[in-house]
């Protein structure tokens, strides 16, 4: 139920219907605006919390978000309509989207003992790559690239509509060349479990930090497991900096080698070893997606899934839209997030052998029960399920030079700088060479990559497609 008490009846020309969510800096409201000839439509308003509206630092951050979000025009980024500032506060007006966050999608599937079809997971992340690439390439009026970094890429900020579209949300902590505000040294911004190693150690970051976060999202969508989340923020940061990653094929024996290569490349510890741009990652995801032989266009398959597992929410929101557009009173607004009490299980945590080995052996057979998988083909109104067996596993463990902080969470100890050169959209920066000091000190070498298993399902099609355009052609 919406929290109506304490909400204004109106903000400017917008009638407030209820609230969707409240965060540390702003509240998200559902509103109605009356257009020409009495046409009424819903919008979403993000308003800075009243007690923060007089603090210059928070106001500057909010203005930065508004400027960046409004400048990025792409079908995979939420559309910002306007910024308003008056006696009733400072607020952003955005398009209203019917759907759920990727986090809500993951929780709903987990609660049903299901995981997402690999092709649909690749589609979701590929579309997110398109939206983020548009932000990364944003220029000012003179055509100068602004080096935008989202810094908060996570399932909560990737939105899937009921008709199968994917949108990137919330540039509230985004970094850009001409931000009004500046992040202090040692201050972390973003969700801890989706930060890159360089972000955790307060090193300079560029677009490749967002690519690391996309790798985490891809890992979690395809395995149904949290990759780095631990009991506390400090332990989470340590896990990221230690960079012990269980390959997805060790959780699912039929995990496609091509998808695993994409996931693990995005998750490389050194920025220079990742994809240089989100567009490059998207191209490989689309190539994998074409090999899945989906019976329909992936957005259509995603829509079918969303409408099937969120049937209760779809009906509820359609009734709200009917009332908004007819001018009727709205008495109930559903919460912005769903199934928040559902806790997704953590991926098995790597344990070093002898305390210093870079190759670790973990028995994960009893880590979790096999989980059914959503498959894009619908049979007799149901879903084809495939059991995912769990095996003895070897961890790919790639240490980085910096160590995780022992105690501090928001202030991180300094570390040797990681490569931070901003790549162009056409060329990848060279991978960094290990230092002579590290070699002399006997720094452990990275373990060889796990040999992927053969993928019995589907073969790649020799077919090209536009990497950034909307889905105009599938088969």
Secondary structure, DSSP 4 states (H G I P E B T S, - for coil): ----TT--SEETTEEEEEEEEE-SSEEEEEEEEE-GGG-EEEEEEEEE-GGGTT-HHHHHHHHHHHHHHHH---TTBPPEEEEEEETTEEEEEEE---EEEHHHHHHHHHHTTEE--HHHHHHHHHHHHHHHHHHHT-B-TT--B---B-S--SGGGEEEETTS-EEE---TT-B-TT-SS-PPTT---S-GGG--HHHHTT----HHHHHHHHHHHHHHHHHSSBSS--SSHHHHHHHHHHTEEE-GGGT-TT--HHHHHHHHHHT-SSGGGS-SSHHHHHHHHHHHHHTT--SS-HHHHHHHHHHHHTHHHHHHHHHHHHHHHHTPPP-----SS--TT--PPBPPPP--STTT-SSEEEE-TTSS---EE--SSEETTEE--------EEEEEE---SSPPPSS-SSS----PPPP-PPPPSS-PPPPPPPPHHHHHTTPPPPPPPPPPPP--S---------SSS------
